[in-house]
C-alpha cells in the first residue's frame, strides 16, 4: 500500500525567505526541482518541489511532494517536519499551509488513524461513497487545512493539485486574514463607540441639564459644539470603515463559498459549506449590528448638535433682545441730548444774535452819526436785525461746511450773497447820507 504527502507553503511575495530556505534543504535531500516549464507528475514515486501560481498574484506558493512510502503517512509527516526544522521554518513565518494525504489503494482510514497524532485535527470522519477528496477539520485557524485523497488513479490529480486546490486554499487564507483584521477593527471601533456614547451622555447631562453660571454658558456650549462635531466625524469615519469591511467580507465570502460548492472533487453540500463558513457569517452579522449601532449613535449626536445649536440660538436671541433694549435706551438718551442740544443751540444763536445786533447798532451810531440821524429808526432796526440774523446763520453753515457737511454749501452761498448785499446796502446808505448837503446841520450837538 503506497502513500505520499503533498504540502503547500504560502508566503507573501516580498517575504519568501522561509520557503527559499526550505527549497535549499529539499535540494540537499535529493528532491527534484520542478520549474514552471515542467509539468509535475504526481504519479512519480520520487519526491519533488516547485513554485505554483497564485491567482491573486500576491502570494508565493511552494509545493512539495514526498517520496512514496509503503503505507506510511506518519513517516512522511515526520520526514517533512524534520526538513522544516532544518530550514528553520516556523508556522508563524507563513501565511498558511495546505497538506494533502494521498494513498493509491483507497485504505485511507487505517493510514489516517496512524497519522492522526501528527496532525492538528479534531474528530475526523471520512464520508463513504464515491467522493475522492475530503477536507479534515483542524484546530488551527483556516490558514491551515488537511485533505485526504483515496483514489487509485494518480493522473487526474494534476489539474486539481496544480491550480484548483492551492488557489482554493489561498482564498481561505485571505478570508481568514480579512476576518482577523475586521475582528480587530470591530473591537477597536466598538470601544470607541461606547466611549463616544458615554461622552454624549456626559455632555447632555452636565452641560444641558445641570445649571451653569450665565457668564460661562455660551462659551461652554460652543465648546460642546466642537466636541460633538469631532465625535460625529469619528462616527462617520468608523461607519465608513465598517461598511467597507462588510462589503469586502460579503464579496470574498460569497466567492469562496461558490468555489467550494463548484469543486467537484470535494462534493460538499451547501450545509457543509455554511458550517465551514459559520465563523465568517457570524463576523458579518456582528459587523452589520455594529453598523446599526453606529447609525444610532450618529443620530443621537446629530440630535444633540441640533439641541445645542438651538440653545445657542435662544441665548443669542435673548442677548440680541437685551442688546436691542440697551440700544433703545441709548437712542432715547441720545434723543434727549439732541433736544437739549437744540435748545442750547437756539439759546446760543439767540444770544449771538442779540449781542451782534447790539454791537452793530452801537457801531452804526458811533461810527456814522450822520447816517444814524438821517435814517429812520425802523429802517436801522430792520437792517441791524437782517445783518445780525444773516451773520449768525452764515457762521453756523460755515462751521458745518468746514466739518465736512457739504450739503449746506448751496445755502451757505445764498446767505453769504444776502449778507454781502446787506453790507453793501448799509455802506452805500451811510456814504450817501454823509455826502448829502445840509445833512450835517441836523446832527445834534453833543
C-alpha positions as CSV (number, residue, x, y, z in Angstrom):
1,X,0.0,0.0,0.0
2,X,1.7,3.2,-1.2
3,X,1.2,6.6,0.3
4,X,2.7,10.1,-0.1
5,X,2.1,13.7,1.1
6,X,1.8,16.9,-0.9
7,X,2.3,20.1,1.2
8,X,1.9,23.7,0.1
9,X,3.6,26.6,1.9
10,X,2.2,30.1,1.4
11,X,4.2,33.3,1.8
12,X,3.8,36.9,0.7
13,X,5.8,37.6,-2.5
14,X,8.0,40.1,-0.7
15,X,8.8,37.7,2.2
16,X,9.8,34.3,0.6
17,X,12.8,33.6,2.9
18,X,11.1,30.7,4.7
19,X,10.2,28.8,1.5
20,X,13.6,29.6,-0.1
21,X,15.4,28.1,2.9
22,X,13.2,25.0,2.7
23,X,13.9,24.7,-1.0
24,X,17.6,24.7,-0.3
25,X,17.2,21.8,2.3
26,X,15.0,19.9,-0.2
27,X,17.7,20.1,-2.8
28,X,20.2,18.7,-0.3
29,X,17.9,15.7,0.3
30,X,17.7,14.8,-3.4
31,X,14.3,16.4,-4.1
32,X,13.9,17.3,-7.7
33,X,13.1,20.9,-8.5
34,X,10.2,21.4,-10.9
35,X,10.4,24.6,-13.0
36,X,7.4,26.4,-14.4
37,X,8.0,24.8,-17.8
38,X,7.9,21.3,-16.4
39,X,4.5,19.8,-15.6
40,X,4.6,17.9,-12.3
41,X,3.7,14.2,-12.3
42,X,2.2,13.2,-9.1
43,X,2.2,9.6,-10.1
44,X,6.0,9.8,-10.0
45,X,7.1,7.9,-6.8
46,X,10.0,10.2,-6.2
47,X,10.0,13.5,-4.2
48,X,10.0,16.9,-5.9
49,X,9.1,20.5,-5.2
50,X,8.3,23.6,-7.3
51,X,6.7,27.0,-7.2
52,X,3.0,27.4,-8.1
53,X,1.0,30.4,-9.3
54,X,-1.5,32.1,-7.0
55,X,-4.4,33.7,-9.0
56,X,-4.3,36.8,-6.8
57,X,-0.7,37.5,-7.7
58,X,0.1,38.4,-4.0
59,X,1.5,35.1,-2.7
60,X,4.3,32.7,-3.5
61,X,3.4,29.0,-3.1
62,X,5.9,26.2,-2.7
63,X,4.6,22.7,-3.4
64,X,6.4,19.7,-2.0
65,X,5.7,16.0,-2.7
66,X,7.3,13.4,-0.5
67,X,8.6,10.1,-2.0
68,X,6.1,7.3,-2.0
69,X,6.3,5.0,1.0
70,X,4.5,1.7,1.6
71,X,1.6,2.6,3.8
72,X,3.2,5.2,6.0
73,X,1.7,8.8,6.2
74,X,3.1,9.2,9.7
75,X,6.6,8.6,8.5
76,X,6.2,11.1,5.7
77,X,4.9,13.7,8.1
78,X,7.8,13.1,10.4
79,X,10.2,13.4,7.5
80,X,8.6,16.8,6.4
81,X,8.8,18.1,9.9
82,X,12.5,17.3,10.1
83,X,13.1,19.1,6.8
84,X,11.2,22.2,8.1
85,X,13.2,22.2,11.3
86,X,16.5,22.0,9.4
87,X,15.4,25.0,7.3
88,X,14.5,27.0,10.4
89,X,10.9,27.3,9.3
90,X,8.2,28.2,11.8
91,X,4.5,28.1,11.1
92,X,4.2,31.7,12.2
93,X,6.6,32.7,9.4
94,X,4.0,31.5,6.8
95,X,0.7,32.9,5.6
96,X,-0.7,29.4,5.5
97,X,-0.2,25.8,4.8
98,X,-2.1,23.0,3.0
99,X,-1.5,19.3,3.4
100,X,-2.8,16.5,1.2
101,X,-2.6,12.9,2.4
102,X,-2.8,10.7,-0.7
103,X,-3.0,6.9,-1.0
104,X,-3.1,4.7,-4.1
105,X,-5.3,1.8,-2.9
106,X,-8.1,3.6,-1.0
107,X,-7.2,2.3,2.5
108,X,-7.3,5.9,3.9
109,X,-8.9,5.2,7.3
110,X,-6.1,2.9,8.5
111,X,-3.4,5.3,7.4
112,X,-5.2,8.3,8.9
113,X,-5.5,6.5,12.2
114,X,-1.7,6.1,12.3
115,X,-1.1,9.8,11.2
116,X,-3.6,11.5,13.5
117,X,-1.0,12.0,16.3
118,X,1.0,14.1,13.8
119,X,-1.9,16.2,12.6
120,X,-3.6,19.2,14.4
121,X,-7.0,17.6,13.6
122,X,-10.2,17.4,15.7
123,X,-12.5,14.5,15.5
124,X,-12.3,13.1,11.9
125,X,-15.0,11.5,9.8
126,X,-14.4,10.4,6.2
127,X,-17.7,10.0,4.3
128,X,-18.3,6.9,2.4
129,X,-19.3,6.7,-1.3
130,X,-17.6,7.8,-4.5
131,X,-16.2,11.0,-3.1
132,X,-12.5,11.3,-3.8
133,X,-11.3,14.2,-1.7
134,X,-12.2,15.0,1.9
135,X,-11.3,18.1,4.0
136,X,-10.5,17.4,7.6
137,X,-11.4,19.9,10.3
138,X,-8.4,21.2,12.2
139,X,-8.0,23.1,15.5
140,X,-5.9,25.9,14.0
141,X,-7.4,28.9,12.1
142,X,-8.3,28.4,8.4
143,X,-4.9,29.3,7.2
144,X,-4.1,25.6,7.5
145,X,-6.1,22.7,6.0
146,X,-5.7,19.0,5.6
147,X,-7.3,16.9,2.8
148,X,-7.4,13.2,2.2
149,X,-7.2,11.7,-1.3
150,X,-8.0,8.0,-1.5
151,X,-8.3,7.1,-5.2
152,X,-6.1,4.6,-7.0
153,X,-5.7,6.9,-10.1
154,X,-2.9,9.5,-9.7
155,X,-3.1,11.1,-13.1
156,X,-6.3,13.2,-12.6
157,X,-4.7,14.7,-9.5
158,X,-2.5,17.1,-11.6
159,X,-5.2,19.8,-12.5
160,X,-6.6,19.7,-9.0
161,X,-3.3,20.0,-7.2
162,X,-1.5,22.5,-9.5
163,X,-4.3,25.1,-9.7
164,X,-7.7,24.5,-8.1
165,X,-6.9,23.2,-4.7
166,X,-4.0,25.6,-3.9
167,X,-5.9,28.6,-5.1
168,X,-9.0,27.5,-3.2
169,X,-6.9,27.4,0.0
170,X,-5.3,30.8,-0.9
171,X,-8.9,32.3,-0.8
172,X,-9.4,30.8,2.6
173,X,-6.1,32.4,3.8
174,X,-7.2,35.8,2.5
175,X,-10.6,35.3,4.0
176,X,-9.1,34.3,7.4
177,X,-6.7,37.3,7.3
178,X,-9.6,39.6,6.4
179,X,-11.6,38.1,9.2
180,X,-8.8,38.8,11.7
181,X,-8.4,42.4,10.5
182,X,-12.1,43.0,10.7
183,X,-12.3,41.4,14.2
184,X,-9.6,43.8,15.4
185,X,-11.4,46.7,13.7
186,X,-14.7,45.7,15.2
187,X,-13.2,45.6,18.7
188,X,-11.5,49.0,18.3
189,X,-14.5,50.7,16.8
190,X,-16.8,49.1,19.3
191,X,-14.7,50.5,22.2
192,X,-14.6,53.9,20.6
193,X,-18.4,53.8,20.0
194,X,-19.0,53.0,23.7
195,X,-16.7,55.8,24.7
196,X,-18.4,58.3,22.4
197,X,-21.8,57.2,23.7
198,X,-20.7,57.9,27.3
199,X,-19.3,61.2,26.3
200,X,-22.6,62.1,24.7
201,X,-24.5,61.3,27.9
202,X,-22.0,63.4,29.9
203,X,-22.4,66.4,27.6
204,X,-26.2,66.2,27.6
205,X,-26.3,65.8,31.4
206,X,-23.6,68.1,32.5
207,X,-23.9,70.9,30.0
208,X,-27.6,70.9,29.1
209,X,-29.4,69.6,32.3
210,X,-27.3,70.9,35.1
211,X,-27.3,74.7,35.7
212,X,-24.2,76.6,34.6
213,X,-23.1,80.2,35.5
214,X,-24.6,82.5,33.0
215,X,-21.2,84.0,32.0
216,X,-19.8,80.6,31.1
217,X,-22.8,79.1,29.4
218,X,-22.2,80.4,25.9
219,X,-18.5,79.5,25.9
220,X,-19.3,76.0,27.3
221,X,-22.0,75.5,24.6
222,X,-19.5,76.5,21.8
223,X,-17.0,74.0,23.3
224,X,-19.8,71.3,23.2
225,X,-20.5,72.0,19.6
226,X,-16.8,71.5,18.7
227,X,-16.7,68.3,20.8
228,X,-19.9,66.9,19.3
229,X,-18.8,67.7,15.8
230,X,-15.5,66.0,16.3
231,X,-17.2,62.9,17.7
232,X,-19.7,62.9,14.9
233,X,-16.9,63.0,12.3
234,X,-15.3,60.0,14.1
235,X,-18.5,58.1,14.0
236,X,-19.0,58.7,10.3
237,X,-15.4,57.6,9.6
238,X,-16.0,54.4,11.7
239,X,-19.2,53.7,9.9
240,X,-17.4,54.0,6.6
241,X,-14.7,51.6,7.7
242,X,-17.3,49.1,9.0
243,X,-19.4,49.4,5.8
244,X,-16.2,48.8,3.7
245,X,-15.4,45.7,5.8
246,X,-18.9,44.4,5.3
247,X,-18.7,44.8,1.6
248,X,-15.3,43.2,1.3
249,X,-16.2,40.3,3.6
250,X,-19.5,39.7,1.8
251,X,-17.8,39.6,-1.6
252,X,-14.9,37.3,-0.5
253,X,-17.2,35.1,1.5
254,X,-19.7,34.6,-1.4
255,X,-16.8,33.9,-3.9
256,X,-15.2,31.4,-1.6
257,X,-18.5,29.6,-0.9
258,X,-19.1,29.3,-4.6
259,X,-15.6,28.0,-5.2
260,X,-16.1,25.2,-2.6
261,X,-19.6,24.4,-3.9
262,X,-18.4,24.1,-7.5
263,X,-15.3,22.0,-6.7
264,X,-16.4,18.5,-7.9
265,X,-13.6,16.8,-6.2
266,X,-14.8,17.9,-2.8
267,X,-18.5,17.1,-3.3
268,X,-19.5,19.3,-0.4
269,X,-23.2,20.0,0.4
270,X,-24.3,23.6,0.9
271,X,-25.0,22.8,4.5
272,X,-21.4,21.7,5.0
273,X,-20.1,24.8,3.3
274,X,-22.2,27.0,5.5
275,X,-20.9,25.2,8.5
276,X,-17.3,25.8,7.3
277,X,-18.1,29.5,6.9
278,X,-20.1,29.9,10.1
279,X,-17.4,32.0,11.9
280,X,-17.2,34.4,9.0
281,X,-21.0,34.6,8.8
282,X,-21.0,35.4,12.5
283,X,-18.4,38.1,11.9
284,X,-20.5,39.6,9.1
285,X,-23.6,39.7,11.4
286,X,-21.6,41.4,14.1
287,X,-20.3,44.0,11.7
288,X,-23.8,44.7,10.5
289,X,-25.0,45.0,14.1
290,X,-22.1,47.4,14.8
291,X,-23.0,49.5,11.8
292,X,-26.6,49.8,13.0
293,X,-25.3,50.8,16.5
294,X,-23.1,53.4,14.9
295,X,-26.0,54.8,12.9
296,X,-28.0,55.1,16.1
297,X,-25.2,56.9,17.9
298,X,-24.7,59.1,14.9
299,X,-28.4,60.1,15.0
300,X,-28.1,60.8,18.7
301,X,-25.1,63.0,18.1
302,X,-26.9,64.8,15.3
303,X,-29.9,65.5,17.5
304,X,-27.6,66.6,20.3
305,X,-25.8,69.1,18.0
306,X,-29.3,70.4,16.9
307,X,-30.2,70.8,20.6
308,X,-27.0,72.6,21.5
309,X,-27.3,74.9,18.4
310,X,-30.9,75.6,19.4
311,X,-29.9,76.6,22.8
312,X,-27.2,78.8,21.5
313,X,-29.8,80.4,19.2
314,X,-32.1,81.0,22.1
315,X,-29.3,82.5,24.1
316,X,-28.2,84.7,21.2
317,X,-31.8,85.8,20.7
318,X,-32.1,86.7,24.3
319,X,-28.8,88.5,24.1
320,X,-30.0,90.3,21.0
321,X,-33.1,91.4,22.8
322,X,-31.1,92.7,25.7
323,X,-28.8,94.5,23.3
324,X,-31.7,96.0,21.5
325,X,-33.2,97.2,24.8
326,X,-29.8,98.8,25.6
327,X,-29.7,100.4,22.1
328,X,-33.2,101.7,22.6
329,X,-32.2,103.2,25.9
330,X,-29.2,104.8,24.3
331,X,-31.3,106.1,21.5
332,X,-33.7,107.6,24.0
333,X,-30.8,109.3,25.8
334,X,-29.4,110.5,22.5
335,X,-32.7,111.9,21.6
336,X,-32.9,113.8,24.9
337,X,-29.4,115.0,24.4
338,X,-30.3,116.2,20.9
339,X,-33.4,118.0,22.2
340,X,-31.3,119.7,24.8
341,X,-28.6,120.4,22.3
342,X,-31.2,122.1,20.0
343,X,-32.3,124.2,23.0
344,X,-28.8,125.1,23.7
345,X,-28.0,125.9,20.1
346,X,-31.1,128.0,19.8
347,X,-30.2,129.9,23.0
348,X,-26.6,130.3,21.9
349,X,-27.9,131.6,18.5
350,X,-30.3,133.9,20.2
351,X,-27.6,135.3,22.4
352,X,-25.3,135.6,19.5
353,X,-28.0,137.5,17.6
354,X,-28.7,139.9,20.4
355,X,-25.0,140.6,21.1
356,X,-24.3,141.1,17.4
357,X,-27.4,143.3,17.0
358,X,-26.4,145.4,20.0
359,X,-22.9,146.0,18.9
360,X,-24.0,146.6,15.3
361,X,-26.4,149.2,16.4
362,X,-23.9,150.8,18.7
363,X,-21.2,150.7,16.0
364,X,-23.6,152.4,13.5
365,X,-24.4,155.1,15.9
366,X,-20.8,155.9,16.9
367,X,-19.1,155.4,13.5
368,X,-21.8,157.0,11.3
369,X,-23.7,159.5,13.4
370,X,-24.9,161.5,10.4
371,X,-26.4,158.4,8.8
372,X,-27.8,157.3,12.1
373,X,-29.5,160.7,12.5
374,X,-30.9,160.7,8.9
375,X,-32.0,157.1,8.5
376,X,-35.3,156.3,10.3
377,X,-35.2,154.2,13.4
378,X,-37.3,151.4,12.0
379,X,-35.0,151.1,8.9
380,X,-31.9,150.9,11.1
381,X,-33.6,148.3,13.2
382,X,-34.6,146.2,10.2
383,X,-31.0,146.4,8.7
384,X,-29.4,145.5,12.0
385,X,-31.7,142.5,12.5
386,X,-31.2,141.4,8.9
387,X,-27.4,141.8,9.3
388,X,-27.2,140.0,12.7
389,X,-29.6,137.1,11.8
390,X,-27.9,136.5,8.4
391,X,-24.4,136.6,10.0
392,X,-25.5,134.1,12.7
393,X,-26.9,131.7,10.1
394,X,-23.9,132.1,7.8
395,X,-21.4,131.4,10.6
396,X,-23.3,128.2,11.6
397,X,-23.5,127.0,8.0
398,X,-19.8,127.8,7.5
399,X,-18.9,125.8,10.6
400,X,-20.9,122.7,9.3
401,X,-19.3,123.1,5.9
402,X,-15.8,123.1,7.4
403,X,-16.6,119.9,9.3
404,X,-17.4,118.1,6.1
405,X,-21.2,118.7,5.8
406,X,-21.1,119.5,2.1
407,X,-24.9,119.5,1.7
408,X,-25.1,123.1,3.3
409,X,-22.9,124.6,0.6
410,X,-25.8,125.9,-1.5
411,X,-27.5,127.5,1.5
412,X,-24.1,128.9,2.6
413,X,-23.6,130.6,-0.8
414,X,-27.1,132.1,-0.9
415,X,-26.9,133.5,2.6
416,X,-23.4,134.8,2.0
417,X,-24.7,136.7,-1.0
418,X,-27.6,138.1,1.0
419,X,-25.2,139.2,3.8
420,X,-23.0,140.9,1.2
421,X,-26.0,142.7,-0.3
422,X,-27.0,143.9,3.2
423,X,-23.5,145.1,4.0
424,X,-23.3,146.9,0.6
425,X,-26.7,148.5,1.2
426,X,-25.7,149.7,4.7
427,X,-22.4,151.0,3.4
428,X,-24.0,152.9,0.4
429,X,-26.8,154.3,2.6
430,X,-24.3,155.6,5.1
431,X,-22.0,157.0,2.5
432,X,-24.9,158.7,0.7
433,X,-26.2,160.2,3.9
434,X,-22.8,161.6,4.8
435,X,-22.4,163.3,1.4
436,X,-25.8,164.9,1.1
437,X,-25.7,168.7,1.7
438,X,-27.5,170.1,4.7
439,X,-27.5,166.8,6.5
440,X,-24.8,167.9,8.9
441,X,-27.0,170.7,10.4
442,X,-29.5,168.2,11.5
443,X,-27.0,166.3,13.5
444,X,-27.5,167.2,17.2
445,X,-24.6,168.9,19.0
446,X,-23.1,166.7,21.6
